[in-house]
Amino acid sequence: MNKSFFPYIAIIFGVLSVSTAAVFVKMAGDVPAAVTANYRLLFASLILLPYIGYRKREELRKLGKKEWLLTLMAGASLGIHFIVWFESFQYTSVASSTVIVTLQPIFAFIGTYIFFNERFSAGSVISMIIAIFGSCIIAWGDFQVAGEALYGDLLALLGAIFITIYFLFGQGVRTQISVMSYTFIAYTSGAVIILIYNLIVQNPLTGFQPNEWLIFLALAIIPTILGLNLLNWALKWLSASVISMAILFEPIGASLLAYLILHELVSWSQWLGGTVVIFGLLLFVASTRRNRKMKITISHD
C-alpha cells in the first residue's frame, strides 16, 4: 500500500474513534453525566502519566506561571464542556447534540476576532449564517418532539462555547508546550474540576457495574487517547484544514453508530438541519483557510 494513504487512513479511524464518545455516554445509562466525564478524563490522565513522567518531566518543570495558569484554565473549561455536553445526551439525541457541539469552529473564530484581531471575510459570514440556520432547524424539530429535547440542544450549545474557551486558552500556550504535556495537564485539571462538582452535588463515585467501569475506560482509550492521537499524528503530513474538515463528519459517524448500536433513529429535521450545518461548516473552514494559515491542536472529543 502507498504510504501516502496512511495519514488518510489515520483520519478515518480517528474520526470514527472520536465519534464513539457520544454512544459510550448513552450506554452508561443512569450514571450521572458528570461522573462519566470525570472518569473519562481521570483514566486518560492515568494512561498518559507514565509517558509524561518518563519523557516530559523536565518540560513540566521548566514551565512558567503563565503557561501553568493558561493550561489549568483550559483544563477547567474542558471539564465544564464535558459536564454540559454529556448531560445533553440525557435530553436529546446523539445526532442533535453532536451536530450542535460541532458549531465550535464558529465560536472559535468569533473568539479569535475578539481576542486576537482575526478578521471575517464575506464567505465566513455567509457560511456561519448557513450553519446557524441548520442548527435552528434541528432545534425547531426537537422542540416539536419535546421541550426537554430543546433543553438538551441548549446544553450542547453551551458545550460548544466551553470547548471554544478551552481552545482559546490553548492558543495562548501551545507554542510553549508539547501536545502531550498540554493535554495531560488539561485532562488532569479538568478531572479535578469535575470531581469538585461531583462532590458538591453529591453524585456517587463508586458502586457502578463492571460494564459501566468498562465504558469509562473505553471513553478514555478510544475517543480520547486513540482518536485524538491519530488525528494529531496525521497533522504531520496533512494540513490542519484537512483535519478540521474531517472532524466535521463526526456527527455523521456518531449518528450512524447510535443507529446501529442504540437503535436511535434520526428525524427529518435532524437530517436536514445536520446536512445544512455540516455544509455551512465546510464552507466556513474553506473560507477561513484562504484568509489565514490555520494552526490547531486536536484536543476535543
N, C-alpha and C positions, 0 to 999 in steps of 0.2 A: 504493500500500500504506500502511496506517495505520502511522505512525511508532512507535506503542506496541509494535508487533510486533518492531521491530529488536532490542531487548535480548534477546528470547526467541530470535530467530534467531542472535544472537551466542552465546548459551548453547549452542545445539545444535551450532554449528560449533566452539565452544570445547571442549566435551566430546568431540566426535569427534576434534579435533586432539590433545588430551592422551591419548586412547585409542590413538593410533598409536605411542606410545613403546615399549610392550611388543613390538609387532610389529617395529619397527625394530631393537630389540635382538636379537630372534630372527633377523632377517635378516642381522645382522652375522656369524652363523655362528661360526667358530672364533676370532674376535677376542676376546681376554680382556675380560671384563665391565668390569673397572676401566679399561681403555683406552677402551672405548666411552663410559663415564661421563665420563672425563677430557676427551675431545674434545667431548662434548655441552656441558659447562659452559664449556670454553675458547672454543669457537666462539660460544656465546651471549654470553659476555663481550665478545668482539671485535666482535660485531654491535652491542652496546649502547655500546661505547666512544665512538664519535663523538658520539652524543647526550649522553652523560654529560659528555664533555669540553667540549661547547658550552653545554649548558643547566644542568648540575648541578655545575659546578666549584666555585662559591662555597659551595654547600651542603656538599660534602665537606670543604672547607677549615674550615668552622665546626663540624664535628662534634667532640664531646668524646671523651676517652679511654674513658669508659664506653660510649658509643654505638659507637665503633670496636670495642671488645672484644666486646660482645654480638653485633654483626653478624658479626665474624670467627668467633666461636664458632658462630653459626648456620650460617655457610658450611661450617665443618668438619663439623658434624652432617649437613648436606645432602650433602656429599661421601661420608660414610660410608654414608648412606642409599642413595645411588646404587650404591655398590660392592656392598653386600649384596643390594639388590633386583635389580640387573642380573644378579648371579651366580645368583640363584634361578631364572632362566629356563634355566640350563644343566641343571637337575634336575627342574623341574616345569613344568606347562603355564601358558600365559598366563592362562587362566581362574582357576586356583587362586591364582597369585601376585597378580594384580590384585585379586581379592576379598579376600585376606588383608591386603594392604597398605592396603586401604580401611578397615580397622578403626581407622585413625589417629584419627578423632574420639573414640573411646572412650578411648584412651591420653591424648589431649589433655585430655579432661575430668578424668581421674584426675590428670594433672599440674597442672591449674589448681586442683583440690581441695587438692592438697598444698602448692603454692607460692602460690596466690592466694586461698585460702579459699573457693573455689566450693563450693556445696552440692548434693548429689544429691537428686533427687526420686524418689518411688517409681516413676514412669514411666521415668525414666532407668535405674534399676537393672534393671527388668524388660526394657527394650529391650536393655541391654548383655548380659544373660544370653541373650536370644534370638540376638543377633549372634554371641556366643562359641560358642553351641551349633551355629550354622550353620558356623562355621569348623572345629569339631570334626568335623562330618560330612565336610567336604572333606578334612581331614587323615586321617580314617579311610579314606576311599575311596582316597586317594593311597597310603596305607601298604599297602593290599591290592594295588595295582598294582606298587609297587616302593618299597623303603626309601629310595632316593635322592630320590624324589618328596616324601617326608615331610621330608627334609633341605632341599629347596627351599622347602617351606612354612615351615619354621623361619627360613630366611633372609629370606623375605618378611615374616615377623612381626618380625624384627629391623629390617627396612626401615621398618615401621610405627612402631616405637619411636623410631628415629632421626629420622624426619621429624617426629614429635611434639616431640622435643627441639629441632629446628630451629624449629618454630612457637612453642615456649615462649620461646626466646631472642628471637625476633622480636617477641613480645608485649611484651617489656620495652623495646623500642627503636622500634617502628614509629610511635609518636606523635611521635617526634623527627626522623624522616627520611622522605622520599618513597619511594613504592613502587619507582620506577626506580633510585634511588640504593641503596636497600637490597638489591634483587635483584642489582644489578651487583657490589656488594662481596661479597655472599654467593656468587654464582656464581664470582667470581674466587678467593676464598679456598678455596672447595670444590674448584676445579680444581687449586689448589696442593697441597692435602691429598692429593688422588687422585694427583697427579704424584709426590709423595714416596713414596706407597705403591707405585706402579708401579716406581719406581726401586729400592726396597728389594727387591721380589720379582722384579725384573729382567724385567718384561714388555716386549715390543718396542713401541716408539713410532712406528716407521716401517716402510716396506716393505709397506704394505697396497695392495690392489687399488683401482682408481678407483671401483668401485661401493661399496666399504667407506667410502671418504672421503665419498662422496655420502650414505651412511647417517648418518655422523657429522654432516654439515651439516644433513641433514633433521631429525635429532633436535634440533638447536639451534634450527632455524627453526619447525618445525610444532608440536610439543607444548610447547616451552619459550617461544619468543617469541610466536608467533601464538596458540596455545591459551590460555596464561595471560593474555595481554594482553586477549583477547576477554572472558574471564571477569571480569577486573578492570574493563574498560570497562562491562560490564553492571551492576556494583555501583553505578554512578552512578544507575541507575533502579530497580533491584530490590534487595530486602533480601538480606542476607548468608545468611539461612536458605534462601532460594530457590536461591542459588548452591550452597550446601552440599548441598542435596538433589539438585541436578542432577549434581554431581560424583560422587555415589554410583552413578550409572549408567555411570561409566567402565568398570567390569569388563564390563558388557554390550557396550559398544562395542568394547572390546579383544578380547573373546571372538569377537564377530561378525567383526571384521577378521582375527583369527587363523584363523578357519574359512575365510573367503573367500580369503585370500592364502596362508596357510601350510597350509591343509587340516588344521588341528588340530581334532580332534573334542573334544566336551565330554561327559564321562561323566555317568552318572545322579547320582552323589554330588556332582559339581561343580555340576550344575543345581540339585539340591535344596539343597545347602549354600549355594550362592551366593544362591539366592532367599531363604533364611532370613536370611542375613547382611544382604542389602540391605533386607529388610523390617524387621529389627531396627534397622538404622541409620536408616531413615526415621522409625521411631517415636522413636528417640533424638534425632534432630535436632528433631523436632516437640516433644518434651517439654522439651528444653533451651531452645527458643525461647520457651516460655511462662514460663520461670523467669528468663531474663536476656536482655538485648538483645545479640545476638551481634555481634562485630566481628572480621572476619577479613581477611587478605590472602591471595589465591590465589597460591601460590608453589611448588606441587609439580610434578606430572608434566608 
